[in-house]
Amino acid sequence: MADFMPSYPLHAVAFDLDGTLVDSLADLAAAANAMRQQRGLSPLSAARVQSFVGDGAPVLVARTLADDPAAQVEETAAQIKGRAAFAAAYAQGLATHTRAYAGVAEALLTLSAQGWPLAVITNKPIGFTQPLLQQLGLASFFSVVLGGDSLPTKKPSPAPLAEVCRRWGIAPAALLMVGDSHNDILAARAHGSPVVAVSYGYGSDASQLGADAVLDDLARLPAWLAAQGGVPLGKSTTL
């Protein structure tokens, strides 16, 4: 994947949140198990909860309640009460154990200093996303933040990427998506954007995701962008 070269200059970067910028698994698992406890259910391991993460809180609740990766979001009394219980528990412990991964702060500081426009595109509800970024001291890096409920559709739909490009006035190929799951790769491919996967996240084997490149450390991203001839939007004369 080292020979990847974009067909169009890269001008901006969008990041997934959970599993890419931050390790939030412990707090998600705690909230999920608090919900299960209220329903009289036994707790699940963090690894089991991890397998349910990535498609937004309503899906996580459905899967966690049923302990079934195929469970669907439904308007049953159990799921409605479960979503409320999960939201209450998670809101109280958003950043109890959640931390940015090693290399994230370094990457964001470097990219920001270089003038790169940065966005967050996550399937986590925006009501959790913005407070979490604030509590971790990351909010100031991002001029656009889209949660899973910010638009009618979320990843793997390309709509959030299209919205970021609309706001910045750039072509799809000028936006790099960085994530850890199939949803990130599928959204980028559907939008016509290049995509980098991180190897440490919640997704499956990153080398099998079909990304344009795989990084073990996000601190390497600024150098990778430079090697691809990327130019921050504000310093570009060709859009």
Phi, psi and omega in degrees: 000354181293341183269007177298132172226128182293151178277354185209142182301136176281133183236348184202163184226136173241138182242141162292166182255284183292125180088352179240302177269322185228149172262101185250008190301316184299319181286325175296316181295321179297316179293320179297318181286330173297320176297315180297321180299319178297334179268005180077024182254152179286154181290155176255154177291157177299324179296322179292317177297321179305322181292347180260355186275147170129343184246017178101161185297317179301322179290319178301317179297313181300314182291321182290319178299317183271350189049051187212118181294346180265359182298144182249156177288127179223160180267045175281160179300321181296316180289321179299313177294323179296319179297320179294317180294318178297314182299317180295316181292319183289323179299329181279343184226037183304318187234031178297313179239348183294132179219154172293143177294156174303135179094342183291310181300318179299315180297314182294320177298316181293312181296320178297317179296329180279351177094014180287129170291132184235141180227158169247128174235107185230157173270357174292137178306144184297332179294339173263326187295308184296315177297323180295315178299320178296313183294331179269359179073027183252348189301324186293344181283341192245126178269345175226130176227119179241126176265179182292343178247015179284334181230168179299332179231155180236174177307137017275008172299143176281357186304317179296322177294320179297323179294319177299314180296323178298316182294325183265351179068041180239161178284154178307320183290348180272352182256122175269128173262135178237122182203187184231003187225170177301324181301321180293315181293316181297318179297316180296315180298318180295332181271344184083028180252145173291158185214137176247136175255146172261146188273351191257002190276203186269350182287183177285187180311115186300329181292344181260001184281340180085023177285166178286335177201158177234129179245136176274342185215121183294341177299341179279350186298315179303317179294321178298316178299318179297321181293334178273001181080021180294143180227121178308144185309314183295341180256004182266144176252355181232116178253000000 
